[in-house]
Amino acid sequence: MKNSRKLWLPPQLLDDAGFANGCLPQDDYDREVSELLESSALPFATLYTAGDQPIVKWDSDFEEFLDLRGNIVADMMADKSRCIFPWRVESYLPTENRGNIDTPLYYSQGGVPSCMGHSADFAYRSSLLSAIAMGAPLVYETTNPIVCWYLSKGRSTRGGQSVTVMAEYANKTGHFLTSDVGINNLQVPNNYSTGNENAKKHQSAIIFIPGNGDALVQNVVRCNKAGLGVALGNSLAVSGVTIKDGIRQAILSGKWAHATSFNAWMQRKGMDYCFWTNSHGKRYKGGAFGEPEDGAWMDTPLMRRFLDASTGYGRPYAVLAEAVWNKKFNLKIDFTVPFPTGW
């Protein structure tokens, strides 16, 4: 398919803090990609049978998987037996699940409009770590979002990218390891093609999330509860945080054209919360649970407002992460991920 869209936008994309807003609204090309990907979606039951990772249908099999794994996670949270917050899992990974790790889990995009690349990368990393905590015999290695994002834009670093086209490249091209392309996420390395082979072993299986309004909110919650990261773009900004009952919660105000992700779930006093992750650096402080300062929690009313502003940016999508198998491959969880102090 020929990409006929303009590959760059003028510099008014920079926000007041100097960060580049880089999530493009849907256009005709993005809609064409969306129709092509969704028409090629495979039943969930075929996942991981061979070769490249698929676009997975949101079907009854997938919903059964979500709810089964979500119920397991809820039980583990209730009895404090195992935490699957991605940042906690990363800290307690055993040797057999630990590859090259040389960047933080989440970090800043700087002045490059690569937010969609970071959103896709953070959702992939988070899904992989949660899967390992649930017993997947996989190896976690850090990835550099700039190469996959750059390739998705026809080898350009000017202007943003849309949700669906980024999903296509996270799925087909895969995520590039920092051990192959380095840790600089602000500049594309000259030798990035040396990472092509390993990137193909670290693809995102993509599930586009259906629904609108409260239905979309609940489906994103179900994905996070099951340990799947969710990437999206929207126009309603997070302007800061407030601390309520010890929980660092996002404040929504203002506008942007930006891509972010939801990467963890918890429930407090009967309310569901999902951890929203940005790529603007460690600017969100406070809270009782030691979360990364790259994001904040949103309860479902906040999520409704935030996700309502995703209309026109393409469907949010969830990730099932591919990675290489560890050598031990014993199909059991034999390491502990404790909950934060005071949980």
N, C-alpha and C positions, 0 to 999 in steps of 0.2 A: 504494500500500500504506500503510495507516495504521500509524504508529509508536505502539504502545500501551505501550511500556516506560516505566519511570520514568526521567526525564531527569537526576536528580541523586542523589548518594549522600552520606551524612554525612561529616564532616571527618576521620574516622580514616584516610582515604586518604593523608594526609600522612605521609611517612616521617621518620625521625629527623633528616635533614638539611634538612627543610623542603620537599622536592620532592613534588609531588602524584603519587601512583600513579594512573594513569588509563586502564588497559586493562581493559575489562569482560570477564568470561568469557562464553561463548556462552549465550544464552537462546533461547526459542522464536522471538522476532522475528528474532534474528540468523540462526538456522538457516533461517528462511523466506527471508530475503534471500539467504543463501548458495545455497539451492536455485534461486532465481529467477535469480541471476547465472550460476551454472554451467550451467543449462539453456539460457541464451541465448548461451553461448560459441560463437564462430565459428572455423572452421579458420584456422590461422596464415597460410596462403597468401593470405587475403583482407585481411590487415592493411594499413591506410592507403589502401584503395581509395576511400573517400569518407566525408565527414561525421564523426560522433562516433567516438571510439576504442572498440574493442570489448573485451569480455571474450574472451580468446584461449584456445582449447583447448590443453592440454598434449598434443599429438599427435605423430606421427612427423615431420611437417614442422617443428614447433617444435624437437623434439629434434635434428634434423639441423642447424637453424640454430644452436642452442646449441653443439653440438660443433664445427661448422665455425668459428664465431667464437672459441670457446674455444681451438681449436688455433692460430689466427692469433695470439691474445694470448699464448699460451704461447711461440710462436716469437719474438715481439717481446721478451718478457721474457728469454728465453734469450740472444738476441744483443744485448740492450740497445739495440734500435733505437727503441723507442717505449714510454713509460710511459703507462698509462691509469688510474692512480690518480686519482680525481676531483679531489682537492685539488691534484695536480700539473697536471692539465689546466687547471683554473681559472686557475692562475698564468700559464699560457703561451698563453691564448686570443688569437688574432689579432683585429684590429678587426672583421672581417666576421662573426665568431661571437660577438661581445661586445655584449650589450645593457646595460640598466641593472643594475649590480651594486653594491648598497649594504648588504649584510649578509654576515657570514661564511657559509661553506658549511654549517657545523653550529653550533648554538648552544643556549642553555638555554631550557627551557620555564618556568623560575621556579616559582612556587607554583600555577600554573594546571594542572589535570589534563589537559593537552592532548597527552600523550605520543604518542597514536595519530596525531594530526594531524602532529606533528613526524616520527614514523616514516615516514608516507606521503610527506611533503614531502622528507625527506632521501633516500629511495629514488628519488623522481622526479628530484631535482636530480643525484644521482650517476649515474643511468642516462643522463640527457641529456648530461652532460659526457663520459662514456665513449663515447657514440655519436658525439659530435663528434670525439673523438680517433681514432675508427675511420673517419672520413670523412663522417659525416652532415652535410649542408649546413644546419645549424640554428643558431639564435641562443640563447645561454644568458642568461637573466635571472633575478634572484633573486625568490623567491616567499615569501609570508607564510602560514604554516600555519594561523593562527588562524581565518581566515574560512571555509575549507572545513570545518574541524573543527566550528566553531560551527553552520554550516548543517546538517551531518550529524546534529546533536543537536537538531534542531527549533528552532534559534536559541536555544540555551542554552549557558552556560559553566559549568554546575554538573555535576560528576561526569565520568566517563570515557566512552570509546567503544570499541566492539568492532572487531576487525580487519576483518571482512567489511563492515560498514556503512561504515567509513572508506574501504574499497576502492571501494564503490559511488559515493561522492561524489567521490573522487579521479578516478574514471573518468567520471562523468556531469557533474559540476559543474566540475571542473578545478581547477587551482592558481592562486591569485590573485597577481598581480605586485605587488611592493613599489612599483613606479612608480605603481600605481593605488590601493593601500590603505595605503601607508606601511610602515614597518619595525617598528612596535610589535607584537610577537607575544604580548603579555600582555593586550591589550584590543582588542575588536572596534571598528573605526572606524564612525562613524555613516553614512558615505557608501560603505560597502563595495560596494553594488550597482553603482557606477560601474565596478567591475572585472569584472562578469559576462561581458562580451563577450570580453575578453582571456583570462579563465580558461578559457573553452570552447576556446581555441586552445592550451591547455597542459594537456591531459588526460593521465591515465595509462592506457595500455592494460594491462589486468590479466591475469596468468596465475597461477592458483592452483596451488601446488606440491604434487604428489602424493607419497605415500610416508610411511613411518614408520621410526623407528630410523635405521639406517645409510643406508637408501635416501633418506630425507628429507635427511640430511646431504649426501649426494653430489649430490642435485638442487639444493640451495642453493649448493654449491660450483660446480656447472656454471653456474648463473645468474651468480654473481659473476665467474667466470672469463670469461664472455662479455660482461661489462660491465653486467649488469643488477642494480640494487639490489633488495633483498628486505626487505619490511616484515613484522613479526610481533609477537605478544604472548606473554608467558610468565610463569612464577611463580618461576623461579630467578634470584636476584639476582647482579649483579656487585658485589663488595665492594671491589675494588681491582685493582691490577696488580702484576706481577712482571716483571723483565727476565731473559730467558733467551736466551743466544747473541745478545744485542743486540736481541732482539725484545720489544716491550712486549706481554705476554700478560695476558689477563683472569684474575682470581681469582673463582671462583664459590662463593658461600656466602650463606645467608640467603634470605629470601622477599620477593617483591614482586608486584604486579599491574601490569605495566608493558609498554609497547610500545617497541621499538627497531628497529634495522635492520642488515643486513649490506650493505656497499657496495663492497668491493674484494677482490681475490684476489692471492695470491702463493704461490710454492712455494719452500721452503728445505730443502735436504738430503732431498729426496724427500717432504716433508710439505706438504700443502695447508693454507693459512691463509686465513681470511676476516676482513676488518676490520669489527668490530662497532662501531656508532655509537650513542651515547646522546644524550639531550637534557638532561643535568644539568650542562652547562657544562664548562669546561676543567679537569678534575680528575684526568686520567690522564696521568702524566708519564713521561719517559724514553723510551729506545729509540733505535735507530740510523738510522731512515729518515725522520725529520721528519714523522711523521703528525700530524694534528690531535689535540689533547689532549682531544677529546670522545669518544674511544673507544680500543679496544685490539684486538689480533689474537687470534683463537681458532684453534687447530689442530682437526683433525677430532674427536679424543676430547673436547675441551672443547665443541665444537659439538654433539656427540651428547647430552651432559648438558643443555646449554642448550635444544636443540630438543625433547628429551623432555619438558621442562617447558612446551612450548607446547600440549600436548594440552589440549583444553577451551577454547582461545582462538580457534578457527577456523584455517583453513589459512593458513600464511604465503603471501605472494604476491610475484611478481616484477613489475617495471615495464618497459615499453617507453615511452619518453617522447615525447610530442608537443610540438612547438614551431614557431615560425614559421621559414620558410626564410630563409637569408641572401641578400643581393642578388647576391653573387658566383656562387654556385651552380655551382661548377666540378667537383663530384664527385671531387675528389682531395684528399689530405692534403698541405697545403703549409705546415705549421708543425711545429715540433719540440717534443716534450715529453720532456725529459731525465729520467733516473732520479735518485733522490737520491744525494748524495755518499756514496761507500763501498758502493754497491750491488754 
